[in-house]
C-alpha cells in the first residue's frame, strides 16, 4: 500500500486499535495463474494466548481467523504461505463546501491497515473449536451483549468440522490514516467540526480520529 509520509499513523497503537475496532478483514492471496487471486472476508482477532493485550508495533503479533472449509480459498492456503489481511476503519467523503475556500477539490478521508504475515493452518477440531470460542468471547465483549455460549457448545461441535481456522503471524504492517493532514490547520478544523456534527456514524468516528492527530 502506498502511504505518503503525512498520512502515516502517529504511532503503531493506531493500527492495533483500528484492527480491534474493525475486525472484519479481507484476506487476499495470489492463487494460481489459472484461478487468479483469492479474497475472503472473515473475522480476525488477536490470539488471546499470545497477543491478547498487544499494543504498539504489529510485527510479531499473532492473529486468529477462520473461514468455511468449502471455500476454495481454504484449499489454496498452505501452512507457511504468505497472506495479506486488509482492514478498513472510519472513512467519509469530504465536500469542498466545508473548506470555505476556492479553488478546491473533493476527496475521501479514510483509514486502513494492511497486514502481511505467515499462515499456520489448524487441523485439530479442538483447536478450531477454541478459535471459534475465542472469537465469540472477543466480539461479545466488544460489540455484543455478553451472550453466554455455554448452552450452544454442542451446536458448535456439530458445525466446527466445516470451519477452517488458522493462526497468522504478522511480519509487516502499513497504516494509511488520510485525515486532511495536507490541509492548513483552519481547513482541517472545519472538516473535523463538520464531521463531528454529522448524523453519519462514519463521519463522527472520522472526526474523533482527526481530533487525536498531533
C-alpha positions, 0 to 999 in steps of 0.5 A: 500500500502506498502511504505518503509520509503525512498520512502515516499513523502517529504511532503503531497503537493506531493500527492495533486499535483500528484492527480491534475496532474493525475486525472484519478483514479481507484476506487476499492471496495470489492463487494460481495463474489459472484461478487468479487471486483469492479474497475472503472476508472473515473475522480476525482477532488477536490470539488471546494466548499470545497477543491478547493485550498487544499494543504498539508495533504489529510485527510479531503479533499473532492473529486468529481467523477462520473461514468455511472449509468449502471455500476454495480459498481454504484449499489454496492456503498452505501452512507457511504461505504468505497472506495479506489481511486488509482492514478498513476503519472510519472513512467519509467523503469530504465536500469542498463546501466545508473548506470555505475556500476556492479553488478546491477539490473533493476527496475521501478521508479514510483509514486502513491497515494492511497486514502481511504475515505467515499462515499456520493452518489448524487441523485439530477440531479442538483447536478450531473449536477454541478459535471459534470460542475465542472469537465469540468471547472477543466480539461479545465483549466488544460489540455484543451483549455478553451472550453466554455460549455455554448452552450452544457448545454442542451446536458448535461441535456439530458445525466446527468440522466445516470451519477452517481456522488458522493462526497468522503471524504478522511480519509487516504492517502499513497504516494509511490514516488520510485525515486532511493532514495536507490541509492548513490547520483552519481547513482541517478544523472545519472538516473535523467540526463538520464531521463531528456534527454529522448524523453519519456514524462514519463521519463522527468516528472520522472526526474523533480520529482527526481530533487525536492527530498531533 
